[in-house]
Amino acid sequence: MSRESTVQEATLAKAAIGFCQKTYAAFPGAVVELIDQHYSDEDLTLEVQVPAGTDVRQASDELLRIALDVEDQYGVTIIAWAARAKGASG
């Protein structure tokens, strides 16, 4: 593995950790899952399962803000969306 790809992977890992930390702070009890299928050229595609009682639309808006903040910090592209937690209703 080249040094350049190692640096890129390290940056991506830091971005993922930063995204998760900010997401867990905003939505305690959320679950972040990596989606292997990409839409275009994004570096990370993530689904965030938000706790019951969380407005999914508002959560999606906040996730967009978090993703943009992390993108600016690390120079990566993130697509993230909120989904109701598996097994949750309402």
MOGI-V530449 format. One record per pair of residues at least 12 apart in sequence whose C-alpha atoms are under 10 Angstrom apart, sorted by the first residue. I is the first residue (numbers start at 1). J is the second residue. D is the distance in Angstrom with one decimal. If there is no record, write none. Layout:
# MOGI-V530449
i->[I/I]
j->[J/J]
d->[D/D]
This chain:
# MOGI-V530449
i->[8/11/11/11/12/12/12/12/12/12/12/13/13/14/14/14/15/15/15/15/15/15/15/15/15/15/15/15/15/16/16/16/16/16/16/16/16/16/16/17/18/18/18/18/18/18/19/19/19/19/19/19/19/19/19/19/19/20/20/20/20/20/20/21/22/22/22/22/22/23/23/23/23/23/23/23/24/24/26/26/26/26/27/27/27/27/27/27/27/27/28/28/29/29/29/29/29/30/30/30/30/30/30/30/30/30/30/31/31/31/31/31/31/31/31/31/32/32/32/32/32/32/32/32/33/33/33/33/33/33/34/34/34/34/35/35/35/38/39/40/41/41/41/42/42/42/42/43/43/43/43/43/43/44/44/44/44/44/44/45/45/45/45/45/46/46/46/46/46/46/47/47/47/47/47/47/47/47/48/48/48/48/48/48/48/48/49/49/49/49/49/49/49/50/50/50/50/50/50/50/51/51/51/51/51/52/52/52/52/52/52/52/53/53/53/53/53/54/54/54/54/54/55/55/55/55/56/56/56/56/56/57/57/57/58/59/59/59/59/60/60/60/60/61/61/61/62/62/63/63/63/63/64/64/64/64/64/66/66/67/67/67]
j->[76/74/75/76/43/44/71/74/75/76/77/44/74/70/73/74/43/44/67/69/70/71/72/73/74/75/76/77/78/32/34/43/44/46/67/70/74/76/78/70/66/67/69/70/73/74/32/46/63/66/67/68/69/70/71/78/80/32/33/46/48/66/67/66/63/66/67/69/70/48/50/59/62/63/66/67/48/50/59/62/63/66/48/49/50/51/54/59/62/63/50/51/49/50/51/52/85/48/49/50/51/52/54/82/83/84/85/47/48/49/50/51/82/83/85/86/46/47/48/49/50/80/81/82/45/46/47/48/49/80/46/47/48/80/47/79/80/79/79/79/77/78/79/76/77/78/79/71/75/76/77/78/79/67/76/77/78/79/80/77/78/79/80/81/67/78/79/80/81/82/60/63/79/80/81/82/83/84/60/63/80/81/82/83/84/85/81/82/83/84/85/86/88/81/82/83/84/85/86/88/83/84/85/86/88/84/85/86/87/88/89/90/84/85/88/89/90/82/83/84/85/90/82/83/84/90/81/82/83/84/85/81/82/83/82/81/82/83/84/80/81/82/83/80/81/82/81/82/79/80/81/82/78/79/80/81/82/78/80/79/80/81]
d->[9.4/6.6/8.5/8.2/7.6/8.2/10.0/7.7/8.9/7.0/9.5/10.0/10.0/9.4/10.0/7.9/9.9/9.1/9.2/10.0/6.2/7.6/9.9/8.0/6.1/8.7/7.4/9.5/9.1/9.9/9.6/9.8/7.8/9.5/9.6/8.5/9.8/9.7/9.0/9.7/9.2/9.4/9.6/6.8/9.4/9.4/9.4/9.9/8.8/6.7/6.6/9.7/8.7/6.3/9.2/9.2/9.8/7.0/9.9/10.0/9.4/9.4/9.8/10.0/9.1/6.8/9.3/9.8/9.1/8.4/9.7/9.6/8.7/7.2/7.2/9.3/9.8/9.7/8.9/8.2/9.0/9.3/9.5/9.4/6.7/7.4/8.4/8.2/9.7/9.8/8.4/7.7/8.8/7.2/6.0/9.4/9.5/6.5/5.5/4.7/5.8/9.5/9.9/9.5/9.8/9.6/7.8/8.2/5.6/5.0/6.7/8.4/9.8/9.7/7.7/9.7/6.6/5.8/4.5/6.4/8.8/9.3/9.8/9.3/8.6/5.6/5.3/6.3/8.0/9.6/4.8/6.5/8.9/9.4/6.8/9.8/9.4/8.8/8.7/9.8/7.8/9.4/10.0/7.6/4.8/5.7/6.7/9.9/9.8/6.1/5.1/6.0/8.2/9.8/8.0/6.5/4.8/6.3/8.1/8.7/5.9/4.8/5.9/8.7/10.0/7.6/6.2/4.6/6.7/8.8/9.9/9.9/8.5/5.6/5.2/6.0/6.8/9.9/8.7/8.4/7.0/6.0/4.8/6.0/8.3/8.2/8.5/5.8/4.8/5.3/4.5/7.2/9.7/9.9/6.4/6.2/5.5/5.3/9.0/9.3/9.1/6.9/5.7/9.2/7.7/6.9/6.6/9.4/9.2/5.7/7.0/7.5/9.0/9.9/8.9/8.7/7.4/9.7/9.7/8.0/9.5/9.5/9.2/9.6/8.8/9.7/8.8/5.8/6.3/6.7/9.9/9.1/7.5/9.0/8.8/8.1/6.0/8.7/10.0/7.7/5.3/5.0/8.3/9.8/8.5/8.8/9.5/9.3/9.0/6.5/6.7/7.4/8.8/7.9/6.9/7.7/9.7/9.6/9.3/7.2/7.1/9.9]
